[in-house]
Amino acid sequence: MFNEERDSPQFDWNQLGDIIWGRPILGSRTTVMAYRLMQFTLRDAMIRHVGVELANRIFYEAGQQAGKAMYQQLAAPEDFTHFVQQLTDLLEEQSIGLLKVEKADLDNNRFTLTVAEDLDCSGLPESNEMLCTFDEGLLAGLFAAYLGDDFMVKETDCWCTGDRVCRFEVKPVKAP
Ligand SMILES: [Zn+2]
């Protein structure tokens, strides 16, 4: 799991740079192909060096860090609905995916979320692998930042396993 003291250097939003200044013609535009080409070749290289399990953990932890940084970009949420609304808008605006909350148990902080048209996996060939490890970490980081506890996120359905949305179970790390 991501540990703030141990893991340095720390990602800072400023590392993303001044995109409009640096890319006056192309701006923020990119393509899913460019993203997936980097993501899957990087994943392959990591697997060659450290194996699947550790590669997945690295993606998960990177996602957690991204989620925490992304949370800082949201306005302070007034309540859960406001948090979800901002998150849904941001994920759609950044073309990451179309988020829906399928179940929310606010007493126990357990949630089921779906992401349609997911940036990582929608349209990929079927396999037995749940591929959206970065997204698991991203959601874990976002929920941890909002609810102030450590969260664990597990993908239970994925495009790659034959479903047409990715489904994520979110729960506190210390939940039974
Ligand atoms: Zn997926």
Backbone and ligand atoms as CSV (ligand in chain L), in Angstrom:
chain,resi,resn,atom,element,x,y,z
A,1,MET,N,N,0.837,-1.196,0.000
A,1,MET,CA,C,0.000,0.000,0.000
A,1,MET,C,C,0.879,1.256,0.000
A,2,PHE,N,N,0.326,2.287,-0.528
A,2,PHE,CA,C,1.058,3.548,-0.625
A,2,PHE,C,C,1.295,4.154,0.761
A,3,ASN,N,N,2.524,4.512,1.028
A,3,ASN,CA,C,2.856,5.085,2.324
A,3,ASN,C,C,3.538,6.427,2.098
A,4,GLU,N,N,2.895,7.486,2.622
A,4,GLU,CA,C,3.365,8.832,2.282
A,4,GLU,C,C,4.773,9.134,2.784
A,5,GLU,N,N,5.099,8.634,3.980
A,5,GLU,CA,C,6.436,8.906,4.515
A,5,GLU,C,C,7.517,8.188,3.699
A,6,ARG,N,N,7.208,6.925,3.406
A,6,ARG,CA,C,8.207,6.058,2.786
A,6,ARG,C,C,8.451,6.405,1.322
A,7,ASP,N,N,7.364,6.725,0.622
A,7,ASP,CA,C,7.473,6.834,-0.822
A,7,ASP,C,C,7.767,8.255,-1.269
A,8,SER,N,N,8.967,8.472,-1.728
A,8,SER,CA,C,9.300,9.765,-2.268
A,8,SER,C,C,10.100,9.532,-3.542
A,9,PRO,N,N,10.205,10.404,-4.489
A,9,PRO,CA,C,9.605,11.729,-4.445
A,9,PRO,C,C,8.072,11.676,-4.591
A,10,GLN,N,N,7.455,12.731,-4.108
A,10,GLN,CA,C,5.996,12.814,-4.136
A,10,GLN,C,C,5.511,13.428,-5.435
A,11,PHE,N,N,4.481,12.820,-5.979
A,11,PHE,CA,C,3.871,13.429,-7.161
A,11,PHE,C,C,3.230,14.747,-6.772
A,12,ASP,N,N,3.414,15.732,-7.614
A,12,ASP,CA,C,2.788,17.024,-7.381
A,12,ASP,C,C,2.053,17.412,-8.665
A,13,TRP,N,N,0.861,17.967,-8.517
A,13,TRP,CA,C,0.036,18.307,-9.679
A,13,TRP,C,C,0.790,19.189,-10.676
A,14,ASN,N,N,1.718,20.030,-10.150
A,14,ASN,CA,C,2.494,20.924,-11.024
A,14,ASN,C,C,3.378,20.169,-12.003
A,15,GLN,N,N,3.684,18.896,-11.663
A,15,GLN,CA,C,4.498,18.105,-12.590
A,15,GLN,C,C,3.793,17.890,-13.926
A,16,LEU,N,N,2.481,18.090,-13.934
A,16,LEU,CA,C,1.744,17.945,-15.203
A,16,LEU,C,C,2.043,19.117,-16.140
A,17,GLY,N,N,2.598,20.179,-15.575
A,17,GLY,CA,C,3.067,21.300,-16.398
A,17,GLY,C,C,1.953,22.215,-16.865
A,18,ASP,N,N,2.379,23.245,-17.593
A,18,ASP,CA,C,1.430,24.193,-18.178
A,18,ASP,C,C,1.146,23.715,-19.600
A,19,ILE,N,N,0.110,22.923,-19.723
A,19,ILE,CA,C,-0.166,22.223,-20.981
A,19,ILE,C,C,-0.545,23.192,-22.105
A,20,ILE,N,N,-1.331,24.176,-21.743
A,20,ILE,CA,C,-1.796,25.120,-22.776
A,20,ILE,C,C,-0.620,25.946,-23.322
A,21,TRP,N,N,0.304,26.294,-22.424
A,21,TRP,CA,C,1.492,27.053,-22.837
A,21,TRP,C,C,2.423,26.180,-23.681
A,22,GLY,N,N,2.622,24.948,-23.221
A,22,GLY,CA,C,3.572,24.059,-23.887
A,22,GLY,C,C,3.051,23.444,-25.173
A,23,ARG,N,N,1.717,23.374,-25.282
A,23,ARG,CA,C,1.121,22.745,-26.472
A,23,ARG,C,C,0.059,23.673,-27.052
A,24,PRO,N,N,0.511,24.821,-27.597
A,24,PRO,CA,C,-0.481,25.814,-28.046
A,24,PRO,C,C,-1.407,25.294,-29.141
A,25,ILE,N,N,-0.947,24.357,-29.941
A,25,ILE,CA,C,-1.812,23.845,-31.012
A,25,ILE,C,C,-2.567,22.598,-30.552
A,26,LEU,N,N,-1.839,21.677,-29.913
A,26,LEU,CA,C,-2.459,20.400,-29.544
A,26,LEU,C,C,-3.205,20.446,-28.219
A,27,GLY,N,N,-2.813,21.385,-27.339
A,27,GLY,CA,C,-3.496,21.531,-26.049
A,27,GLY,C,C,-3.544,20.227,-25.268
A,28,SER,N,N,-4.661,19.973,-24.570
A,28,SER,CA,C,-4.803,18.779,-23.727
A,28,SER,C,C,-5.163,17.540,-24.526
A,29,ARG,N,N,-5.378,17.701,-25.825
A,29,ARG,CA,C,-5.862,16.563,-26.617
A,29,ARG,C,C,-4.849,15.440,-26.708
A,30,THR,N,N,-5.330,14.210,-26.596
A,30,THR,CA,C,-4.533,13.038,-26.895
A,30,THR,C,C,-5.535,11.964,-27.324
A,31,THR,N,N,-5.069,10.745,-27.504
A,31,THR,CA,C,-6.013,9.706,-27.915
A,31,THR,C,C,-5.932,8.514,-26.970
A,32,VAL,N,N,-6.975,7.723,-26.973
A,32,VAL,CA,C,-7.002,6.505,-26.163
A,32,VAL,C,C,-5.880,5.578,-26.635
A,33,MET,N,N,-5.615,5.587,-27.938
A,33,MET,CA,C,-4.548,4.743,-28.476
A,33,MET,C,C,-3.198,5.111,-27.858
A,34,ALA,N,N,-2.908,6.403,-27.787
A,34,ALA,CA,C,-1.627,6.853,-27.217
A,34,ALA,C,C,-1.531,6.439,-25.749
A,35,TYR,N,N,-2.625,6.596,-25.018
A,35,TYR,CA,C,-2.644,6.229,-23.593
A,35,TYR,C,C,-2.440,4.728,-23.414
A,36,ARG,N,N,-3.197,3.948,-24.201
A,36,ARG,CA,C,-3.117,2.483,-24.025
A,36,ARG,C,C,-1.771,1.930,-24.489
A,37,LEU,N,N,-1.204,2.535,-25.522
A,37,LEU,CA,C,0.100,2.089,-26.007
A,37,LEU,C,C,1.136,2.222,-24.891
A,38,MET,N,N,1.115,3.360,-24.201
A,38,MET,CA,C,2.056,3.568,-23.091
A,38,MET,C,C,1.726,2.630,-21.937
A,39,GLN,N,N,0.454,2.594,-21.562
A,39,GLN,CA,C,0.034,1.793,-20.403
A,39,GLN,C,C,0.371,0.309,-20.560
A,40,PHE,N,N,0.087,-0.266,-21.743
A,40,PHE,CA,C,0.263,-1.710,-21.877
A,40,PHE,C,C,1.708,-2.117,-22.156
A,41,THR,N,N,2.478,-1.245,-22.820
A,41,THR,CA,C,3.894,-1.582,-22.995
A,41,THR,C,C,4.640,-1.413,-21.669
A,42,LEU,N,N,4.234,-0.402,-20.894
A,42,LEU,CA,C,4.827,-0.205,-19.572
A,42,LEU,C,C,4.504,-1.402,-18.673
A,43,ARG,N,N,3.252,-1.849,-18.734
A,43,ARG,CA,C,2.833,-2.996,-17.913
A,43,ARG,C,C,3.628,-4.254,-18.308
A,44,ASP,N,N,3.795,-4.473,-19.611
A,44,ASP,CA,C,4.574,-5.626,-20.081
A,44,ASP,C,C,6.016,-5.564,-19.580
A,45,ALA,N,N,6.619,-4.372,-19.693
A,45,ALA,CA,C,8.011,-4.220,-19.249
A,45,ALA,C,C,8.107,-4.479,-17.746
A,46,MET,N,N,7.146,-3.964,-16.991
A,46,MET,CA,C,7.150,-4.190,-15.533
A,46,MET,C,C,7.005,-5.666,-15.222
A,47,ILE,N,N,6.100,-6.343,-15.932
A,47,ILE,CA,C,5.888,-7.771,-15.682
A,47,ILE,C,C,7.166,-8.551,-15.957
A,48,ARG,N,N,7.874,-8.183,-17.044
A,48,ARG,CA,C,9.140,-8.864,-17.363
A,48,ARG,C,C,10.150,-8.714,-16.237
A,49,HIS,N,N,10.169,-7.527,-15.630
A,49,HIS,CA,C,11.167,-7.267,-14.591
A,49,HIS,C,C,10.757,-7.762,-13.211
A,50,VAL,N,N,9.476,-7.608,-12.871
A,50,VAL,CA,C,9.102,-7.872,-11.469
A,50,VAL,C,C,7.943,-8.857,-11.299
A,51,GLY,N,N,7.351,-9.318,-12.417
A,51,GLY,CA,C,6.243,-10.270,-12.317
A,51,GLY,C,C,4.891,-9.567,-12.229
A,52,VAL,N,N,3.832,-10.351,-12.484
A,52,VAL,CA,C,2.475,-9.781,-12.570
A,52,VAL,C,C,2.022,-9.161,-11.246
A,53,GLU,N,N,2.280,-9.895,-10.161
A,53,GLU,CA,C,1.737,-9.438,-8.879
A,53,GLU,C,C,2.292,-8.080,-8.464
A,54,LEU,N,N,3.603,-7.940,-8.584
A,54,LEU,CA,C,4.218,-6.671,-8.190
A,54,LEU,C,C,3.869,-5.560,-9.185
A,55,ALA,N,N,3.800,-5.911,-10.474
A,55,ALA,CA,C,3.413,-4.911,-11.480
A,55,ALA,C,C,2.017,-4.367,-11.154
A,56,ASN,N,N,1.102,-5.265,-10.800
A,56,ASN,CA,C,-0.253,-4.823,-10.449
A,56,ASN,C,C,-0.240,-3.938,-9.209
A,57,ARG,N,N,0.612,-4.302,-8.250
A,57,ARG,CA,C,0.681,-3.490,-7.031
A,57,ARG,C,C,1.211,-2.092,-7.338
A,58,ILE,N,N,2.179,-2.019,-8.239
A,58,ILE,CA,C,2.726,-0.707,-8.614
A,58,ILE,C,C,1.644,0.146,-9.285
A,59,PHE,N,N,0.876,-0.484,-10.200
A,59,PHE,CA,C,-0.210,0.258,-10.850
A,59,PHE,C,C,-1.249,0.718,-9.826
A,60,TYR,N,N,-1.562,-0.160,-8.884
A,60,TYR,CA,C,-2.550,0.174,-7.848
A,60,TYR,C,C,-2.068,1.367,-7.020
A,61,GLU,N,N,-0.812,1.315,-6.601
A,61,GLU,CA,C,-0.274,2.397,-5.774
A,61,GLU,C,C,-0.171,3.707,-6.556
A,62,ALA,N,N,0.182,3.618,-7.829
A,62,ALA,CA,C,0.213,4.818,-8.678
A,62,ALA,C,C,-1.199,5.399,-8.764
A,63,GLY,N,N,-2.187,4.518,-8.918
A,63,GLY,CA,C,-3.583,4.950,-8.963
A,63,GLY,C,C,-3.988,5.646,-7.669
A,64,GLN,N,N,-3.564,5.079,-6.539
A,64,GLN,CA,C,-3.899,5.692,-5.245
A,64,GLN,C,C,-3.350,7.116,-5.165
A,65,GLN,N,N,-2.107,7.263,-5.616
A,65,GLN,CA,C,-1.479,8.578,-5.568
A,65,GLN,C,C,-2.217,9.556,-6.505
A,66,ALA,N,N,-2.589,9.048,-7.686
A,66,ALA,CA,C,-3.334,9.876,-8.643
A,66,ALA,C,C,-4.689,10.274,-8.055
A,67,GLY,N,N,-5.340,9.326,-7.378
A,67,GLY,CA,C,-6.654,9.603,-6.783
A,67,GLY,C,C,-6.567,10.681,-5.716
A,68,LYS,N,N,-5.529,10.600,-4.894
A,68,LYS,CA,C,-5.365,11.608,-3.846
A,68,LYS,C,C,-5.090,12.985,-4.454
A,69,ALA,N,N,-4.253,12.999,-5.496
A,69,ALA,CA,C,-3.944,14.275,-6.160
A,69,ALA,C,C,-5.186,14.823,-6.873
A,70,MET,N,N,-5.963,13.921,-7.459
A,70,MET,CA,C,-7.169,14.343,-8.181
A,70,MET,C,C,-8.193,14.928,-7.211
A,71,TYR,N,N,-8.273,14.318,-6.031
A,71,TYR,CA,C,-9.226,14.802,-5.021
A,71,TYR,C,C,-8.947,16.271,-4.675
A,72,GLN,N,N,-7.659,16.639,-4.658
A,72,GLN,CA,C,-7.290,18.023,-4.339
A,72,GLN,C,C,-7.816,19.007,-5.387
A,73,GLN,N,N,-8.137,18.491,-6.559
A,73,GLN,CA,C,-8.646,19.361,-7.626
A,73,GLN,C,C,-10.147,19.595,-7.517
A,74,LEU,N,N,-10.819,18.835,-6.636
A,74,LEU,CA,C,-12.270,19.004,-6.471
A,74,LEU,C,C,-12.535,20.110,-5.452
A,75,ALA,N,N,-13.726,20.707,-5.559
A,75,ALA,CA,C,-14.139,21.645,-4.507
A,75,ALA,C,C,-14.476,20.808,-3.279
A,76,ALA,N,N,-14.277,21.368,-2.079
A,76,ALA,CA,C,-14.573,20.604,-0.852
A,76,ALA,C,C,-16.018,20.100,-0.916
A,77,PRO,N,N,-16.218,18.771,-0.923
A,77,PRO,CA,C,-17.584,18.271,-1.100
A,77,PRO,C,C,-18.482,18.585,0.100
A,78,GLU,N,N,-19.715,19.013,-0.202
A,78,GLU,CA,C,-20.679,19.314,0.875
A,78,GLU,C,C,-21.211,18.012,1.468
A,79,ASP,N,N,-21.395,17.016,0.630
A,79,ASP,CA,C,-21.891,15.711,1.089
A,79,ASP,C,C,-21.533,14.662,0.026
A,80,PHE,N,N,-21.975,13.437,0.248
A,80,PHE,CA,C,-21.607,12.344,-0.653
A,80,PHE,C,C,-22.104,12.592,-2.088
A,81,THR,N,N,-23.340,13.096,-2.194
A,81,THR,CA,C,-23.910,13.359,-3.531
A,81,THR,C,C,-23.050,14.375,-4.290
A,82,HIS,N,N,-22.608,15.397,-3.577
A,82,HIS,CA,C,-21.781,16.439,-4.194
A,82,HIS,C,C,-20.419,15.872,-4.614
A,83,PHE,N,N,-19.863,14.996,-3.755
A,83,PHE,CA,C,-18.593,14.333,-4.075
A,83,PHE,C,C,-18.738,13.504,-5.356
A,84,VAL,N,N,-19.797,12.684,-5.390
A,84,VAL,CA,C,-20.007,11.806,-6.548
A,84,VAL,C,C,-20.251,12.635,-7.812
A,85,GLN,N,N,-21.016,13.702,-7.665
A,85,GLN,CA,C,-21.315,14.539,-8.832
A,85,GLN,C,C,-20.040,15.136,-9.417
A,86,GLN,N,N,-19.197,15.660,-8.549
A,86,GLN,CA,C,-17.946,16.263,-9.025
A,86,GLN,C,C,-17.045,15.215,-9.681
A,87,LEU,N,N,-17.013,14.044,-9.050
A,87,LEU,CA,C,-16.168,12.969,-9.562
A,87,LEU,C,C,-16.675,12.477,-10.930
A,88,THR,N,N,-17.987,12.308,-11.024
A,88,THR,CA,C,-18.598,11.874,-12.284
A,88,THR,C,C,-18.266,12.870,-13.398
A,89,ASP,N,N,-18.425,14.146,-13.079
A,89,ASP,CA,C,-18.157,15.197,-14.082
A,89,ASP,C,C,-16.687,15.184,-14.499
A,90,LEU,N,N,-15.782,15.068,-13.499
A,90,LEU,CA,C,-14.352,15.101,-13.794
A,90,LEU,C,C,-13.937,13.898,-14.655
A,91,LEU,N,N,-14.431,12.714,-14.299
A,91,LEU,CA,C,-14.044,11.514,-15.048
A,91,LEU,C,C,-14.577,11.566,-16.481
A,92,GLU,N,N,-15.760,12.170,-16.638
A,92,GLU,CA,C,-16.292,12.302,-18.000
A,92,GLU,C,C,-15.527,13.374,-18.779
A,93,GLU,N,N,-15.283,14.495,-18.108
A,93,GLU,CA,C,-14.556,15.609,-18.746
A,93,GLU,C,C,-13.152,15.164,-19.198
A,94,GLN,N,N,-12.497,14.334,-18.388
A,94,GLN,CA,C,-11.153,13.862,-18.739
A,94,GLN,C,C,-11.202,12.604,-19.614
A,95,SER,N,N,-12.389,12.215,-20.016
A,95,SER,CA,C,-12.597,11.023,-20.873
A,95,SER,C,C,-12.008,9.756,-20.245
A,96,ILE,N,N,-12.092,9.663,-18.923
A,96,ILE,CA,C,-11.592,8.469,-18.233
A,96,ILE,C,C,-12.677,7.398,-18.200
A,97,GLY,N,N,-13.926,7.803,-18.073
A,97,GLY,CA,C,-15.026,6.838,-18.057
A,97,GLY,C,C,-16.299,7.473,-17.545
A,98,LEU,N,N,-17.393,6.683,-17.634
A,98,LEU,CA,C,-18.703,7.174,-17.211
A,98,LEU,C,C,-19.069,6.459,-15.912
A,99,LEU,N,N,-18.985,7.217,-14.827
A,99,LEU,CA,C,-19.144,6.634,-13.487
A,99,LEU,C,C,-20.598,6.603,-13.041
A,100,LYS,N,N,-20.979,5.495,-12.400
A,100,LYS,CA,C,-22.296,5.422,-11.750
A,100,LYS,C,C,-22.124,4.732,-10.395
A,101,VAL,N,N,-22.873,5.233,-9.414
A,101,VAL,CA,C,-22.879,4.560,-8.108
A,101,VAL,C,C,-24.049,3.588,-8.124
A,102,GLU,N,N,-23.733,2.300,-8.020
A,102,GLU,CA,C,-24.785,1.293,-8.075
A,102,GLU,C,C,-25.369,1.063,-6.680
A,103,LYS,N,N,-24.493,1.030,-5.678
A,103,LYS,CA,C,-24.940,0.856,-4.280
A,103,LYS,C,C,-24.085,1.736,-3.402
A,104,ALA,N,N,-24.708,2.360,-2.408
A,104,ALA,CA,C,-23.959,3.154,-1.436
A,104,ALA,C,C,-24.486,2.854,-0.046
A,105,ASP,N,N,-23.658,2.260,0.776
A,105,ASP,CA,C,-23.999,2.012,2.172
A,105,ASP,C,C,-23.142,2.977,2.998
A,106,LEU,N,N,-23.725,4.142,3.264
A,106,LEU,CA,C,-22.956,5.210,3.916
A,106,LEU,C,C,-22.683,4.919,5.394
A,107,ASP,N,N,-23.468,4.014,5.991
A,107,ASP,CA,C,-23.219,3.666,7.403
A,107,ASP,C,C,-21.927,2.858,7.527
A,108,ASN,N,N,-21.689,1.991,6.552
A,108,ASN,CA,C,-20.507,1.130,6.619
A,108,ASN,C,C,-19.424,1.515,5.608
A,109,ASN,N,N,-19.666,2.620,4.879
A,109,ASN,CA,C,-18.716,3.068,3.853
A,109,ASN,C,C,-18.371,1.974,2.841
A,110,ARG,N,N,-19.411,1.301,2.380
A,110,ARG,CA,C,-19.216,0.296,1.340
A,110,ARG,C,C,-19.997,0.735,0.097
A,111,PHE,N,N,-19.343,0.630,-1.032
A,111,PHE,CA,C,-19.936,1.153,-2.265
A,111,PHE,C,C,-19.692,0.190,-3.424
A,112,THR,N,N,-20.647,0.168,-4.344
A,112,THR,CA,C,-20.432,-0.527,-5.609
A,112,THR,C,C,-20.544,0.513,-6.715
A,113,LEU,N,N,-19.484,0.595,-7.509
A,113,LEU,CA,C,-19.441,1.603,-8.573
A,113,LEU,C,C,-19.287,0.901,-9.911
A,114,THR,N,N,-19.834,1.506,-10.943
A,114,THR,CA,C,-19.539,0.995,-12.282
A,114,THR,C,C,-18.916,2.120,-13.107
A,115,VAL,N,N,-18.038,1.719,-14.012
A,115,VAL,CA,C,-17.463,2.670,-14.966
A,115,VAL,C,C,-17.682,2.094,-16.363
A,116,ALA,N,N,-18.433,2.812,-17.166
A,116,ALA,CA,C,-18.653,2.399,-18.555
A,116,ALA,C,C,-17.664,3.140,-19.451
A,117,GLU,N,N,-17.380,2.561,-20.584
A,117,GLU,CA,C,-16.446,3.150,-21.568
A,117,GLU,C,C,-15.097,3.478,-20.925
A,118,ASP,N,N,-14.657,2.574,-20.045
A,118,ASP,CA,C,-13.430,2.805,-19.283
A,118,ASP,C,C,-12.205,2.982,-20.199
A,119,LEU,N,N,-11.398,3.971,-19.840
A,119,LEU,CA,C,-10.210,4.300,-20.634
A,119,LEU,C,C,-9.235,3.124,-20.736
A,120,ASP,N,N,-9.118,2.347,-19.664
A,120,ASP,CA,C,-8.131,1.269,-19.645
A,120,ASP,C,C,-8.542,0.044,-20.452
A,121,CYS,N,N,-9.831,-0.289,-20.460
A,121,CYS,CA,C,-10.153,-1.631,-20.944
A,121,CYS,C,C,-11.291,-1.744,-21.945
A,122,SER,N,N,-12.144,-0.752,-22.068
A,122,SER,CA,C,-13.323,-0.933,-22.933
A,122,SER,C,C,-12.913,-1.207,-24.373
A,123,GLY,N,N,-13.403,-2.321,-24.890
A,123,GLY,CA,C,-13.093,-2.686,-26.272
A,123,GLY,C,C,-11.914,-3.634,-26.414
A,124,LEU,N,N,-11.253,-3.966,-25.305
A,124,LEU,CA,C,-10.100,-4.880,-25.404
A,124,LEU,C,C,-10.582,-6.310,-25.666
A,125,PRO,N,N,-9.689,-7.149,-26.205
A,125,PRO,CA,C,-10.067,-8.550,-26.364
A,125,PRO,C,C,-10.315,-9.194,-25.006
A,126,GLU,N,N,-11.201,-10.189,-24.992
A,126,GLU,CA,C,-11.497,-10.839,-23.709
A,126,GLU,C,C,-10.310,-11.669,-23.229
A,127,SER,N,N,-10.115,-11.672,-21.904
A,127,SER,CA,C,-9.083,-12.496,-21.286
A,127,SER,C,C,-9.597,-12.843,-19.899
A,128,ASN,N,N,-8.791,-13.564,-19.130
A,128,ASN,CA,C,-9.254,-13.880,-17.779
A,128,ASN,C,C,-8.827,-12.836,-16.763
A,129,GLU,N,N,-8.142,-11.805,-17.256
A,129,GLU,CA,C,-7.564,-10.832,-16.332
A,129,GLU,C,C,-8.484,-9.643,-16.101
A,130,MET,N,N,-8.593,-9.223,-14.836
A,130,MET,CA,C,-9.197,-7.925,-14.520
A,130,MET,C,C,-8.056,-6.931,-14.676
A,131,LEU,N,N,-8.184,-6.024,-15.608
A,131,LEU,CA,C,-7.031,-5.207,-15.979
A,131,LEU,C,C,-6.954,-3.847,-15.320
A,132,CYS,N,N,-8.055,-3.450,-14.672
A,132,CYS,CA,C,-8.132,-2.043,-14.291
A,132,CYS,C,C,-7.546,-1.786,-12.902
A,133,THR,N,N,-6.321,-2.221,-12.712
A,133,THR,CA,C,-5.662,-2.076,-11.410
A,133,THR,C,C,-5.396,-0.610,-11.082
A,134,PHE,N,N,-5.034,0.162,-12.100
A,134,PHE,CA,C,-4.803,1.595,-11.869
A,134,PHE,C,C,-6.104,2.252,-11.403
A,135,ASP,N,N,-7.219,1.880,-12.041
A,135,ASP,CA,C,-8.526,2.444,-11.657
A,135,ASP,C,C,-8.913,2.047,-10.235
A,136,GLU,N,N,-8.598,0.803,-9.857
A,136,GLU,CA,C,-8.872,0.372,-8.471
A,136,GLU,C,C,-8.160,1.310,-7.502
A,137,GLY,N,N,-6.873,1.539,-7.769
A,137,GLY,CA,C,-6.097,2.424,-6.901
A,137,GLY,C,C,-6.622,3.850,-6.930
A,138,LEU,N,N,-6.991,4.309,-8.123
A,138,LEU,CA,C,-7.504,5.675,-8.284
A,138,LEU,C,C,-8.736,5.888,-7.398
A,139,LEU,N,N,-9.668,4.933,-7.473
A,139,LEU,CA,C,-10.890,5.049,-6.664
A,139,LEU,C,C,-10.559,4.933,-5.175
A,140,ALA,N,N,-9.620,4.040,-4.836
A,140,ALA,CA,C,-9.224,3.893,-3.431
A,140,ALA,C,C,-8.642,5.216,-2.909
A,141,GLY,N,N,-7.810,5.860,-3.702
A,141,GLY,CA,C,-7.205,7.138,-3.310
A,141,GLY,C,C,-8.247,8.232,-3.151
A,142,LEU,N,N,-9.204,8.271,-4.078
A,142,LEU,CA,C,-10.258,9.295,-4.025
A,142,LEU,C,C,-11.142,9.109,-2.788
A,143,PHE,N,N,-11.563,7.864,-2.542
A,143,PHE,CA,C,-12.438,7.611,-1.390
A,143,PHE,C,C,-11.681,7.816,-0.077
A,144,ALA,N,N,-10.397,7.461,-0.062
A,144,ALA,CA,C,-9.595,7.674,1.146
A,144,ALA,C,C,-9.476,9.171,1.426
A,145,ALA,N,N,-9.250,9.948,0.380
A,145,ALA,CA,C,-9.101,11.389,0.575
A,145,ALA,C,C,-10.424,12.004,1.033
A,146,TYR,N,N,-11.536,11.517,0.500
A,146,TYR,CA,C,-12.833,12.095,0.876
A,146,TYR,C,C,-13.264,11.646,2.277
A,147,LEU,N,N,-13.143,10.347,2.552
A,147,LEU,CA,C,-13.697,9.829,3.805
A,147,LEU,C,C,-12.647,9.719,4.929
A,148,GLY,N,N,-11.382,10.000,4.592
A,148,GLY,CA,C,-10.352,10.043,5.627
A,148,GLY,C,C,-10.055,8.701,6.282
A,149,ASP,N,N,-10.094,7.643,5.500
A,149,ASP,CA,C,-9.774,6.324,6.024
A,149,ASP,C,C,-9.084,5.593,4.867
A,150,ASP,N,N,-8.441,4.458,5.142
A,150,ASP,CA,C,-7.844,3.726,4.026
A,150,ASP,C,C,-8.902,2.842,3.375
A,151,PHE,N,N,-8.939,2.868,2.057
A,151,PHE,CA,C,-9.932,2.083,1.328
A,151,PHE,C,C,-9.281,1.045,0.443
A,152,MET,N,N,-10.023,-0.043,0.265
A,152,MET,CA,C,-9.572,-1.110,-0.615
A,152,MET,C,C,-10.601,-1.200,-1.745
A,153,VAL,N,N,-10.127,-1.265,-2.959
A,153,VAL,CA,C,-11.047,-1.347,-4.099
A,153,VAL,C,C,-10.689,-2.562,-4.936
A,154,LYS,N,N,-11.713,-3.353,-5.245
A,154,LYS,CA,C,-11.489,-4.557,-6.045
A,154,LYS,C,C,-12.421,-4.513,-7.247
A,155,GLU,N,N,-11.855,-4.740,-8.412
A,155,GLU,CA,C,-12.692,-4.817,-9.610
A,155,GLU,C,C,-13.307,-6.219,-9.670
A,156,THR,N,N,-14.636,-6.287,-9.821
A,156,THR,CA,C,-15.295,-7.600,-9.823
A,156,THR,C,C,-15.814,-7.983,-11.212
A,157,ASP,N,N,-16.044,-7.004,-12.058
A,157,ASP,CA,C,-16.388,-7.264,-13.466
A,157,ASP,C,C,-15.586,-6.311,-14.311
A,158,CYS,N,N,-15.204,-6.755,-15.491
A,158,CYS,CA,C,-14.375,-5.913,-16.370
A,158,CYS,C,C,-14.765,-6.230,-17.813
A,159,TRP,N,N,-14.550,-5.293,-18.688
A,159,TRP,CA,C,-14.782,-5.557,-20.115
A,159,TRP,C,C,-14.044,-6.830,-20.532
A,160,CYS,N,N,-12.816,-6.958,-20.015
A,160,CYS,CA,C,-11.942,-8.068,-20.403
A,160,CYS,C,C,-12.468,-9.431,-19.966
A,161,THR,N,N,-13.360,-9.448,-18.970
A,161,THR,CA,C,-13.900,-10.738,-18.542
A,161,THR,C,C,-15.318,-10.917,-19.092
A,162,GLY,N,N,-15.670,-10.123,-20.068
A,162,GLY,CA,C,-16.924,-10.336,-20.778
A,162,GLY,C,C,-18.054,-9.397,-20.370
A,163,ASP,N,N,-17.813,-8.538,-19.388
A,163,ASP,CA,C,-18.858,-7.592,-19.002
A,163,ASP,C,C,-18.723,-6.325,-19.830
A,164,ARG,N,N,-19.752,-5.536,-19.842
A,164,ARG,CA,C,-19.659,-4.336,-20.656
A,164,ARG,C,C,-19.449,-3.073,-19.833
A,165,VAL,N,N,-19.381,-3.249,-18.531
A,165,VAL,CA,C,-18.925,-2.157,-17.662
A,165,VAL,C,C,-17.888,-2.752,-16.709
A,166,CYS,N,N,-17.065,-1.884,-16.124
A,166,CYS,CA,C,-16.202,-2.340,-15.043
A,166,CYS,C,C,-16.965,-2.065,-13.758
A,167,ARG,N,N,-16.931,-3.031,-12.862
A,167,ARG,CA,C,-17.643,-2.881,-11.579
A,167,ARG,C,C,-16.613,-2.967,-10.449
A,168,PHE,N,N,-16.713,-2.038,-9.511
A,168,PHE,CA,C,-15.725,-1.953,-8.431
A,168,PHE,C,C,-16.407,-2.002,-7.071
A,169,GLU,N,N,-15.884,-2.839,-6.187
A,169,GLU,CA,C,-16.358,-2.875,-4.800
A,169,GLU,C,C,-15.386,-2.052,-3.962
A,170,VAL,N,N,-15.947,-1.084,-3.235
A,170,VAL,CA,C,-15.142,-0.172,-2.423
A,170,VAL,C,C,-15.470,-0.414,-0.954
A,171,LYS,N,N,-14.443,-0.651,-0.142
A,171,LYS,CA,C,-14.711,-0.802,1.293
A,171,LYS,C,C,-13.492,-0.367,2.100
A,172,PRO,N,N,-13.701,-0.012,3.373
A,172,PRO,CA,C,-12.551,0.366,4.197
A,172,PRO,C,C,-11.605,-0.817,4.347
A,173,VAL,N,N,-10.315,-0.545,4.398
A,173,VAL,CA,C,-9.310,-1.608,4.537
A,173,VAL,C,C,-9.599,-2.446,5.783
A,174,LYS,N,N,-10.046,-1.771,6.859
A,174,LYS,CA,C,-10.257,-2.537,8.094
A,174,LYS,C,C,-11.638,-3.192,8.196
A,175,ALA,N,N,-12.439,-3.091,7.141
A,175,ALA,CA,C,-13.753,-3.753,7.168
A,175,ALA,C,C,-13.567,-5.269,7.143
A,176,PRO,N,N,-14.495,-6.028,7.771
A,176,PRO,CA,C,-14.353,-7.496,7.761
A,176,PRO,C,C,-14.492,-8.070,6.354
L,1,ZN,ZN,ZN,-12.041,-3.020,-16.396
